[in-house]
Amino acid sequence: MKNITIKANDFFELLKLKDQSMWDIFAQMIDDEEKEIVFLNDDKEYIFHYVLPTTLEKLQHDKELFAKEYTEKLSGLN
């Protein structure tokens, strides 16, 4: 498995500038090799990681699962 390290703030700022979602970028990165994407803060401390699948179908499933979990977490804040 290949490891990719990303500074989260820079990554999400770039997404805003390009008006793209992280899922669009992830889709472009898919090939035959599974990748672990590690997100770090500006102090190079671990925030979270995501294992990029090798198929668009699995990526779509992950996207749907993420949206569901995110919605559930937001509704729990109210």
C-alpha positions as CSV (number, residue, x, y, z in Angstrom):
1,M,0.0,0.0,0.0
2,K,1.3,3.4,-1.0
3,N,1.2,6.2,1.6
4,I,0.4,9.8,0.7
5,T,0.7,12.6,3.3
6,I,-1.4,15.8,2.8
7,K,-1.5,19.0,4.8
8,A,-5.2,19.3,5.4
9,N,-5.5,23.1,5.4
10,D,-3.7,23.5,2.1
11,F,-5.6,20.6,0.5
12,F,-9.0,22.0,1.5
13,E,-8.1,25.5,0.5
14,L,-7.0,24.2,-2.9
15,L,-10.3,22.4,-3.3
16,K,-12.2,25.7,-2.6
17,L,-10.1,27.5,-5.2
18,K,-10.7,24.9,-7.8
19,D,-14.3,24.4,-6.8
20,Q,-13.9,20.6,-6.6
21,S,-14.7,18.1,-3.9
22,M,-12.2,15.8,-2.3
23,W,-14.1,12.9,-3.9
24,D,-13.3,14.3,-7.4
25,I,-9.6,14.4,-6.5
26,F,-9.8,10.9,-4.9
27,A,-11.4,9.6,-8.1
28,Q,-8.5,10.9,-10.2
29,M,-6.0,9.1,-7.9
30,I,-7.6,5.6,-8.3
31,D,-5.5,3.0,-10.0
32,D,-4.6,-0.6,-9.3
33,E,-2.8,0.2,-6.0
34,E,-4.5,0.9,-2.7
35,K,-3.3,4.1,-1.1
36,E,-3.5,5.4,2.4
37,I,-4.0,9.2,2.5
38,V,-2.9,10.7,5.8
39,F,-4.0,14.2,6.6
40,L,-1.9,16.4,8.9
41,N,-2.4,19.7,10.5
42,D,-0.1,22.7,10.0
43,D,2.1,21.4,12.8
44,K,2.5,18.1,11.0
45,E,0.3,16.2,13.5
46,Y,-2.0,13.4,12.5
47,I,-5.7,14.4,12.0
48,F,-7.2,11.5,10.1
49,H,-6.6,9.0,7.3
50,Y,-8.5,7.5,4.4
51,V,-7.7,4.3,2.5
52,L,-8.3,5.0,-1.1
53,P,-10.0,2.0,-2.8
54,T,-8.9,0.7,-6.1
55,T,-12.4,1.1,-7.8
56,L,-14.8,3.9,-8.4
57,E,-17.6,1.8,-7.2
58,K,-16.0,1.4,-3.7
59,L,-15.2,5.1,-3.7
60,Q,-18.8,5.9,-4.4
61,H,-19.9,3.6,-1.5
62,D,-17.4,5.3,0.8
63,K,-18.7,8.7,-0.3
64,E,-22.3,7.7,0.5
65,L,-21.3,6.2,3.9
66,F,-19.3,9.4,4.7
67,A,-22.3,11.6,3.9
68,K,-24.6,9.5,6.1
69,E,-22.2,9.5,9.0
70,Y,-21.5,13.2,8.6
71,T,-25.3,14.0,8.6
72,E,-25.8,11.8,11.7
73,K,-23.0,13.6,13.6
74,L,-24.4,17.0,12.6
75,S,-27.9,16.1,13.7
76,G,-26.5,15.0,17.0
77,L,-25.1,18.5,17.6
78,N,-28.5,20.1,17.6
